[in-house]
Amino acid sequence: MVGWVDEWWLRLLAGLAGSGIIAAAAYRARSLSGSGAWSAVIMGTGFVTLGEPVWFGCLIAFFVSSTLWSKWKKRHRAKAAAEANYEKTGRRDAGQVWANGGIGLLLCAGNALQPDMAWLFAYIGVMAAVNADTWATEIGALSRTAPRSITTGKRVKPGTSGAITPLGTLAALAGAAFIGGVAAALLALPQQADAAAVSAPGGTAAVVIAAAAAGLAGCFADSLLGATGQAMYRCRVCGSETERAAHCGEAAERVRGLAALNNDRVNLLSSVFAGLLGWAIGALF
């Protein structure tokens, strides 16, 4: 493999050190739980060991940007109200870390074994989707316009699974394009095996277009799954509808969706869809 560092063991040590520092800082900042921090170390080390800067750079861009948005809006009342019935809020645990980055790590490993630009375009689609979904959730919760169901178009309460707003949609597009911009910038760095992407037909524009399109589509797929297949419950104590199987200290009653399809699995499926779309867009260029 031709790359920024040829010796795999140097990559491994660099990945372990860098991921450990970032995970420790995120744990202290309460952005990651204990399981999330350990998962981040393993994942980050894998990306650095197996991939060029564009691979782990996009992962870092996703984590840092989404964390900053979350922290910046943490005390906003509207956002707090919208998050009240989400399955998971605040500190990311192992399930969230692997749902957001696990597919990407598999793609990175595939590219290490058999280098091909298709792996990278699929990866950019995956990361654009998870970033778009996170930005849409964090920023869209502040919308002054009541959200609407993606399936019926009717107005619903903030925090309803499958609800969308114009602000959230714009945030999703911005989040997806942001990953594309980061990827394009990193691919422009010299001495990279993956740098051929920016000299191919379409070049930098292809990377940004793939990210924006696949990321936004993946975000909508996430909302659609959330509105149809994701398990939703009704609290037996307060009567509110929630993504949580337990609410107010009691087991909640499932009212719709598949019990096995929780928020992490919805994120995983939508990112797979975005990855396939990113691969298809890359093939066009």
WONORTA-V430634 format. One record per pair of residues at least 12 apart in sequence whose C-alpha atoms are under 10 Angstrom apart, sorted by sequence separation. I is the first residue (numbers start at 0). GAP is how many residues later the second one is. D is the distance in whole Angstrom. If there is no record, write none. Layout:
BEGIN
<<I:GAP:D> <I:GAP:D>>
END
This chain:
BEGIN
<<24:12:9> <43:12:7> <46:12:9> <106:12:6> <107:12:8> <145:12:7> <146:12:9> <147:12:9> <148:12:8> <149:12:6> <150:12:9> <185:12:10> <186:12:10> <230:12:7> <231:12:7> <232:12:6> <233:12:9> <234:12:6> <235:12:8> <236:12:9> <239:12:10> <240:12:9> <241:12:9> <22:13:8> <23:13:7> <42:13:9> <43:13:10> <105:13:9> <106:13:8> <144:13:10> <146:13:8> <148:13:6> <149:13:6> <183:13:9> <184:13:9> <229:13:8> <230:13:9> <231:13:8> <232:13:8> <233:13:8> <234:13:7> <235:13:10> <236:13:7> <238:13:9> <240:13:9> <241:13:10> <22:14:5> <23:14:9> <25:14:10> <106:14:10> <107:14:10> <147:14:8> <148:14:4> <149:14:6> <183:14:7> <230:14:9> <232:14:9> <234:14:9> <235:14:7> <236:14:9> <238:14:10> <240:14:9> <244:14:9> <21:15:9> <22:15:7> <43:15:8> <103:15:9> <106:15:8> <107:15:8> <142:15:9> <146:15:9> <147:15:5> <148:15:6> <149:15:9> <234:15:8> <235:15:7> <236:15:8> <22:16:9> <23:16:10> <42:16:10> <43:16:9> <73:16:9> <103:16:9> <106:16:6> <141:16:9> <146:16:6> <147:16:5> <148:16:9> <186:16:10> <187:16:9> <234:16:7> <235:16:6> <19:17:8> <22:17:6> <23:17:9> <105:17:9> <140:17:7> <145:17:9> <146:17:5> <147:17:7> <186:17:8> <225:17:9> <233:17:9> <234:17:5> <235:17:7> <244:17:9> <18:18:9> <19:18:8> <21:18:9> <22:18:6> <103:18:8> <104:18:9> <139:18:9> <140:18:7> <145:18:9> <146:18:5> <147:18:10> <232:18:9> <233:18:6> <234:18:6> <243:18:9> <18:19:9> <21:19:8> <69:19:10> <70:19:9> <102:19:10> <103:19:5> <106:19:10> <139:19:10> <144:19:10> <145:19:7> <146:19:8> <183:19:9> <184:19:8> <232:19:6> <233:19:5> <234:19:9> <242:19:8> <243:19:9> <18:20:10> <19:20:8> <20:20:9> <69:20:8> <102:20:8> <103:20:8> <144:20:7> <145:20:10> <146:20:10> <183:20:5> <186:20:10> <231:20:9> <232:20:5> <233:20:6> <242:20:8> <18:21:7> <19:21:5> <22:21:9> <103:21:9> <142:21:10> <143:21:9> <144:21:8> <146:21:9> <182:21:9> <183:21:8> <231:21:8> <232:21:4> <233:21:7> <18:22:5> <19:22:9> <21:22:9> <100:22:10> <103:22:7> <136:22:9> <142:22:7> <143:22:10> <144:22:8> <183:22:9> <184:22:10> <231:22:6> <232:22:5> <233:22:10> <17:23:8> <18:23:8> <39:23:10> <66:23:10> <102:23:8> <103:23:7> <139:23:10> <140:23:9> <141:23:10> <142:23:8> <143:23:9> <180:23:8> <183:23:6> <230:23:7> <231:23:6> <232:23:7> <16:24:9> <18:24:8> <19:24:9> <66:24:10> <101:24:10> <102:24:9> <139:24:8> <140:24:9> <142:24:6> <179:24:9> <180:24:9> <182:24:7> <183:24:7> <230:24:8> <231:24:5> <232:24:9> <15:25:7> <18:25:5> <19:25:9> <66:25:10> <100:25:8> <139:25:6> <141:25:8> <142:25:7> <179:25:9> <181:25:10> <182:25:8> <230:25:6> <231:25:6> <14:26:8> <15:26:8> <17:26:8> <18:26:6> <99:26:8> <100:26:8> <136:26:10> <139:26:8> <140:26:9> <141:26:9> <179:26:9> <180:26:8> <181:26:9> <229:26:8> <230:26:4> <231:26:8> <232:26:10> <14:27:9> <15:27:9> <16:27:10> <17:27:8> <18:27:10> <99:27:8> <136:27:9> <139:27:5> <140:27:7> <179:27:6> <180:27:6> <228:27:8> <229:27:5> <230:27:5> <231:27:8> <14:28:9> <15:28:7> <16:28:8> <18:28:10> <135:28:9> <138:28:7> <139:28:4> <178:28:9> <179:28:4> <180:28:10> <182:28:9> <227:28:8> <228:28:4> <229:28:6> <230:28:5> <14:29:6> <15:29:5> <18:29:9> <99:29:9> <100:29:9> <135:29:9> <138:29:6> <139:29:8> <178:29:8> <179:29:7> <226:29:10> <227:29:6> <228:29:6> <229:29:8> <230:29:7> <231:29:9> <13:30:10> <14:30:4> <15:30:9> <17:30:9> <99:30:6> <135:30:10> <137:30:8> <138:30:9> <139:30:9> <176:30:9> <177:30:8> <179:30:7> <180:30:8> <226:30:9> <227:30:9> <228:30:9> <229:30:8> <230:30:6> <231:30:9> <13:31:8> <14:31:7> <98:31:9> <99:31:9> <135:31:8> <136:31:7> <138:31:9> <139:31:7> <176:31:6> <179:31:5> <180:31:10> <225:31:9> <228:31:10> <229:31:5> <230:31:6> <231:31:10> <11:32:10> <12:32:8> <14:32:8> <15:32:8> <30:32:10> <135:32:4> <136:32:10> <138:32:6> <139:32:9> <175:32:8> <176:32:8> <178:32:7> <179:32:7> <224:32:9> <228:32:7> <229:32:6> <230:32:8> <11:33:6> <14:33:5> <15:33:9> <134:33:8> <135:33:6> <137:33:9> <138:33:9> <175:33:9> <176:33:9> <177:33:8> <178:33:8> <179:33:10> <228:33:9> <229:33:7> <10:34:8> <11:34:8> <13:34:7> <14:34:6> <62:34:10> <99:34:10> <133:34:10> <134:34:9> <135:34:8> <136:34:9> <137:34:10> <175:34:9> <176:34:6> <177:34:8> <229:34:10> <10:35:9> <11:35:9> <12:35:9> <13:35:8> <14:35:10> <31:35:10> <132:35:9> <134:35:9> <135:35:5> <136:35:8> <175:35:6> <176:35:5> <179:35:9> <225:35:9> <229:35:9> <230:35:10> <10:36:9> <11:36:7> <12:36:8> <30:36:7> <131:36:9> <132:36:9> <134:36:6> <135:36:5> <174:36:9> <175:36:5> <176:36:8> <178:36:9> <224:36:9> <225:36:9> <229:36:7> <10:37:6> <11:37:5> <25:37:10> <30:37:10> <62:37:10> <131:37:9> <133:37:9> <134:37:6> <135:37:8> <174:37:8> <175:37:8> <176:37:10> <225:37:8> <228:37:9> <9:38:10> <10:38:5> <11:38:9> <21:38:9> <25:38:9> <28:38:10> <61:38:10> <62:38:10> <131:38:9> <132:38:9> <133:38:8> <134:38:9> <135:38:9> <172:38:9> <173:38:8> <175:38:8> <176:38:8> <224:38:9> <9:39:8> <10:39:8> <30:39:9> <61:39:10> <131:39:7> <132:39:6> <134:39:8> <135:39:8> <172:39:6> <175:39:5> <176:39:9> <7:40:9> <8:40:8> <10:40:9> <30:40:9> <130:40:10> <131:40:4> <132:40:9> <134:40:6> <171:40:9> <172:40:8> <174:40:8> <175:40:6> <224:40:10> <225:40:7> <7:41:6> <10:41:10> <14:41:9> <18:41:10> <21:41:10> <25:41:9> <29:41:10> <58:41:9> <130:41:8> <131:41:6> <133:41:8> <134:41:9> <172:41:10> <173:41:10> <174:41:9> <175:41:10> <221:41:9> <224:41:6> <225:41:9> <6:42:9> <7:42:8> <21:42:10> <28:42:9> <58:42:8> <129:42:9> <130:42:9> <131:42:7> <132:42:8> <133:42:10> <172:42:7> <173:42:9> <175:42:10> <223:42:9> <224:42:9> <4:43:10> <5:43:10> <128:43:8> <130:43:9> <131:43:4> <132:43:9> <171:43:8> <172:43:6> <175:43:9> <221:43:10> <222:43:9> <4:44:9> <127:44:9> <128:44:9> <130:44:5> <131:44:5> <171:44:6> <172:44:9> <221:44:6> <222:44:9> <224:44:9> <58:45:9> <127:45:9> <129:45:9> <130:45:6> <131:45:8> <170:45:10> <171:45:9> <220:45:9> <221:45:6> <224:45:8> <4:46:10> <58:46:10> <127:46:10> <128:46:8> <129:46:8> <130:46:9> <131:46:9> <169:46:9> <171:46:10> <172:46:9> <220:46:9> <221:46:9> <223:46:9> <3:47:9> <4:47:9> <127:47:7> <128:47:6> <130:47:9> <131:47:9> <168:47:8> <171:47:7> <221:47:8> <222:47:9> <2:48:8> <3:48:7> <55:48:10> <126:48:10> <127:48:4> <128:48:10> <130:48:7> <171:48:9> <218:48:9> <220:48:9> <221:48:5> <0:49:9> <2:49:6> <3:49:8> <54:49:8> <55:49:9> <126:49:8> <127:49:7> <129:49:10> <217:49:9> <220:49:6> <221:49:8> <0:50:10> <1:50:9> <2:50:9> <54:50:9> <125:50:10> <127:50:8> <128:50:9> <168:50:9> <219:50:8> <220:50:9> <0:51:10> <124:51:8> <127:51:5> <168:51:9> <217:51:9> <218:51:7> <221:51:9> <39:52:10> <54:52:10> <55:52:9> <123:52:9> <126:52:7> <127:52:7> <217:52:5> <218:52:8> <220:52:8> <221:52:10> <39:53:10> <54:53:7> <125:53:10> <126:53:9> <216:53:9> <217:53:6> <220:53:9> <36:54:10> <38:54:8> <39:54:8> <42:54:9> <46:54:10> <50:54:9> <82:54:9> <124:54:9> <216:54:10> <217:54:8> <218:54:10> <219:54:10> <35:55:8> <36:55:8> <37:55:9> <38:55:6> <42:55:8> <49:55:9> <81:55:9> <82:55:9> <123:55:7> <124:55:9> <214:55:9> <217:55:6> <218:55:8> <35:56:6> <36:56:8> <37:56:8> <38:56:9> <50:56:10> <51:56:9> <81:56:10> <123:56:7> <163:56:9> <214:56:8> <216:56:8> <217:56:5> <32:57:9> <33:57:9> <34:57:9> <35:57:4> <36:57:8> <38:57:10> <39:57:7> <43:57:9> <46:57:9> <50:57:6> <162:57:10> <213:57:9> <216:57:7> <217:57:8> <30:58:10> <31:58:8> <32:58:5> <33:58:9> <34:58:6> <35:58:4> <38:58:7> <39:58:8> <42:58:8> <46:58:6> <49:58:7> <50:58:8> <78:58:9> <81:58:10> <82:58:8> <123:58:10> <161:58:9> <214:58:10> <215:58:8> <217:58:10> <30:59:7> <31:59:5> <32:59:6> <33:59:7> <34:59:5> <35:59:8> <37:59:10> <38:59:7> <42:59:8> <45:59:7> <46:59:9> <48:59:10> <49:59:6> <50:59:10> <78:59:7> <81:59:6> <120:59:10> <123:59:7> <161:59:9> <163:59:8> <213:59:8> <214:59:6> <217:59:9> <29:60:8> <30:60:5> <31:60:5> <32:60:5> <33:60:8> <34:60:9> <35:60:8> <36:60:9> <45:60:10> <46:60:10> <47:60:10> <48:60:9> <49:60:9> <50:60:8> <51:60:9> <78:60:8> <80:60:9> <81:60:9> <161:60:8> <162:60:7> <163:60:10> <213:60:5> <214:60:9> <216:60:8> <217:60:10> <29:61:6> <30:61:6> <31:61:6> <32:61:8> <34:61:10> <35:61:6> <39:61:9> <42:61:10> <43:61:9> <46:61:7> <49:61:8> <50:61:7> <78:61:9> <79:61:9> <160:61:9> <161:61:4> <162:61:9> <212:61:9> <213:61:7> <216:61:10> <28:62:9> <29:62:9> <30:62:9> <31:62:9> <34:62:9> <35:62:9> <38:62:10> <42:62:7> <45:62:9> <46:62:8> <49:62:6> <78:62:5> <79:62:10> <120:62:10> <160:62:7> <161:62:6> <213:62:8> <214:62:9> <38:63:10> <45:63:8> <48:63:9> <49:63:9> <77:63:7> <78:63:6> <119:63:10> <159:63:10> <160:63:9> <161:63:7> <162:63:9> <210:63:9> <213:63:6> <214:63:8> <26:64:8> <31:64:10> <58:64:10> <65:64:10> <69:64:9> <73:64:9> <76:64:10> <77:64:6> <78:64:9> <160:64:9> <161:64:5> <162:64:7> <209:64:10> <210:64:10> <212:64:8> <213:64:5> <25:65:9> <26:65:9> <31:65:9> <54:65:8> <57:65:9> <58:65:10> <61:65:7> <65:65:7> <68:65:9> <69:65:9> <72:65:7> <75:65:9> <76:65:9> <77:65:8> <160:65:5> <161:65:4> <209:65:10> <212:65:8> <213:65:9> <25:66:10> <53:66:9> <57:66:8> <60:66:9> <61:66:8> <64:66:8> <65:66:9> <68:66:7> <71:66:9> <72:66:8> <75:66:8> <77:66:9> <159:66:9> <160:66:6> <161:66:8> <210:66:9> <211:66:9> <213:66:9> <62:67:10> <65:67:10> <66:67:9> <69:67:9> <70:67:9> <159:67:8> <160:67:9> <209:67:8> <210:67:7> <213:67:8> <54:68:8> <58:68:7> <61:68:8> <62:68:8> <65:68:6> <66:68:10> <68:68:10> <69:68:6> <72:68:9> <161:68:9> <209:68:5> <212:68:9> <54:69:9> <57:69:7> <58:69:10> <61:69:6> <64:69:9> <65:69:6> <68:69:6> <69:69:9> <72:69:9> <160:69:8> <208:69:9> <209:69:8> <53:70:9> <57:70:9> <60:70:9> <61:70:9> <64:70:8> <65:70:10> <67:70:10> <68:70:7> <149:70:8> <160:70:10> <209:70:9> <210:70:9> <62:71:10> <65:71:10> <66:71:10> <149:71:10> <160:71:8> <206:71:9> <209:71:6> <210:71:10> <54:72:10> <58:72:9> <61:72:9> <65:72:8> <150:72:9> <159:72:10> <208:72:8> <209:72:7> <57:73:10> <61:73:10> <84:73:10> <85:73:7> <149:73:7> <150:73:7> <208:73:9> <83:74:10> <84:74:7> <85:74:8> <119:74:8> <148:74:9> <149:74:6> <150:74:10> <206:74:9> <81:75:8> <82:75:8> <83:75:7> <84:75:8> <85:75:8> <148:75:9> <149:75:10> <151:75:10> <205:75:8> <206:75:8> <209:75:10> <80:76:10> <81:76:5> <82:76:6> <84:76:9> <120:76:9> <149:76:9> <150:76:7> <205:76:7> <80:77:7> <81:77:4> <82:77:9> <115:77:10> <116:77:7> <119:77:9> <149:77:7> <150:77:8> <80:78:8> <81:78:8> <114:78:9> <115:78:9> <116:78:10> <148:78:7> <149:78:10> <205:78:9> <206:78:10> <78:79:9> <79:79:9> <114:79:9> <116:79:8> <131:79:10> <205:79:7> <77:80:8> <78:80:9> <116:80:7> <127:80:10> <131:80:9> <135:80:10> <160:80:10> <201:80:9> <204:80:10> <77:81:10> <159:81:8> <160:81:8> <124:82:9> <127:82:9> <128:82:8> <131:82:10> <132:82:8> <136:82:10> <158:82:10> <159:82:8> <160:82:8> <201:82:9> <202:82:8> <110:83:10> <123:83:8> <124:83:10> <127:83:5> <128:83:9> <131:83:6> <132:83:8> <135:83:8> <158:83:9> <159:83:9> <200:83:10> <201:83:6> <123:84:9> <124:84:10> <126:84:8> <127:84:7> <128:84:9> <130:84:8> <131:84:6> <134:84:10> <158:84:10> <200:84:6> <120:85:9> <124:85:7> <125:85:8> <127:85:9> <128:85:7> <129:85:7> <130:85:10> <131:85:9> <132:85:8> <133:85:9> <196:85:10> <199:85:8> <120:86:7> <123:86:7> <124:86:5> <127:86:7> <128:86:4> <129:86:10> <131:86:8> <132:86:5> <119:87:9> <123:87:6> <124:87:8> <126:87:9> <127:87:4> <128:87:6> <130:87:10> <131:87:6> <132:87:8> <121:88:9> <122:88:9> <123:88:9> <124:88:8> <125:88:8> <126:88:7> <127:88:8> <128:88:8> <129:88:8> <130:88:9> <131:88:9> <132:88:10> <196:88:10> <120:89:7> <121:89:9> <124:89:5> <125:89:7> <127:89:10> <128:89:5> <129:89:7> <132:89:8> <120:90:8> <123:90:8> <124:90:6> <127:90:8> <128:90:6> <132:90:9> <123:91:8> <124:91:9> <126:91:10> <127:91:9> <128:91:9> <121:92:9> <124:92:9> <125:92:8> <128:92:9> <129:92:9> <120:93:10> <124:93:8> <128:93:9> <160:102:9> <65:109:9> <64:110:9> <0:111:8> <0:112:9> <0:113:10> <61:113:9> <64:113:9> <0:114:9> <61:114:10> <64:114:10> <61:116:9> <60:117:9> <61:117:7> <60:118:7> <57:120:9> <58:120:9> <61:120:10> <57:121:6> <60:121:7> <56:122:9> <57:122:9> <60:122:9> <57:123:10> <57:124:6> <56:125:8> <57:125:6> <56:126:8> <55:127:10> <53:128:8> <54:128:8> <56:128:10> <57:128:9> <53:129:6> <56:129:7> <52:130:9> <53:130:8> <53:131:8> <54:131:9> <53:132:5> <54:132:10> <52:133:7> <53:133:6> <51:134:9> <52:134:8> <53:134:9> <132:134:8> <51:135:9> <53:135:9> <52:136:9> <129:137:7> <132:137:10> <53:138:9> <128:138:9> <129:138:9> <132:138:10> <51:139:10> <52:139:8> <54:139:10> <51:140:7> <53:140:8> <129:140:8> <130:140:10> <50:141:10> <51:141:7> <52:141:9> <53:141:9> <128:141:8> <129:141:6> <50:142:10> <51:142:7> <125:142:9> <128:142:6> <50:143:9> <51:143:9> <127:143:9> <128:143:9> <125:144:8> <126:144:8> <128:144:9> <129:144:9> <86:145:10> <125:145:5> <128:145:6> <124:146:8> <125:146:7> <127:146:8> <128:146:8> <124:147:9> <125:147:8> <126:147:9> <127:147:9> <84:148:10> <122:148:9> <124:148:9> <125:148:5> <126:148:8> <121:149:10> <122:149:9> <124:149:5> <125:149:5> <128:149:10> <84:150:10> <121:150:9> <123:150:9> <124:150:5> <125:150:8> <127:150:9> <121:151:9> <122:151:9> <123:151:7> <124:151:8> <125:151:9> <121:152:8> <122:152:6> <124:152:7> <125:152:8> <121:153:4> <122:153:9> <124:153:5> <125:153:10> <120:154:8> <121:154:6> <123:154:7> <124:154:7> <84:155:8> <85:155:10> <86:155:7> <87:155:8> <119:155:9> <120:155:9> <121:155:7> <122:155:8> <123:155:9> <124:155:10> <83:156:10> <84:156:7> <85:156:6> <86:156:5> <87:156:8> <118:156:9> <120:156:9> <121:156:5> <122:156:8> <124:156:9> <84:157:5> <85:157:5> <86:157:5> <117:157:10> <118:157:10> <120:157:5> <121:157:4> <124:157:10> <83:158:8> <84:158:6> <85:158:7> <86:158:8> <117:158:10> <119:158:9> <120:158:5> <121:158:8> <123:158:10> <82:159:10> <83:159:10> <84:159:7> <86:159:9> <118:159:9> <119:159:8> <120:159:8> <121:159:9> <86:160:10> <117:160:8> <118:160:7> <120:160:8> <121:160:8> <117:161:5> <120:161:6> <84:162:9> <116:162:9> <117:162:8> <119:162:9> <120:162:9> <117:163:9> <118:163:9> <98:164:9> <99:164:8> <117:164:7> <98:165:6> <99:165:10> <102:165:8> <116:165:8> <117:165:7> <97:166:9> <98:166:7> <101:166:8> <102:166:10> <116:166:9> <95:167:9> <96:167:9> <98:167:9> <99:167:7> <100:167:9> <103:167:9> <94:168:10> <95:168:6> <98:168:6> <99:168:7> <102:168:8> <103:168:9> <106:168:9> <94:169:6> <95:169:9> <98:169:5> <101:169:10> <102:169:7> <94:170:9> <97:170:9> <98:170:9> <100:170:9> <95:171:9> <99:171:8> <103:171:9> <95:172:9> <98:172:8> <102:172:9> <86:175:8> <87:175:8> <86:176:7> <87:176:9> <85:177:9> <86:177:9> <3:185:10> <3:186:9> <4:186:9> <2:187:9> <3:187:6> <4:187:10> <2:188:6> <3:188:6> <1:189:8> <2:189:5> <3:189:8> <1:190:7> <2:190:5> <0:191:10> <1:191:6> <2:191:8> <0:192:8> <1:192:9> <2:192:10>>
END
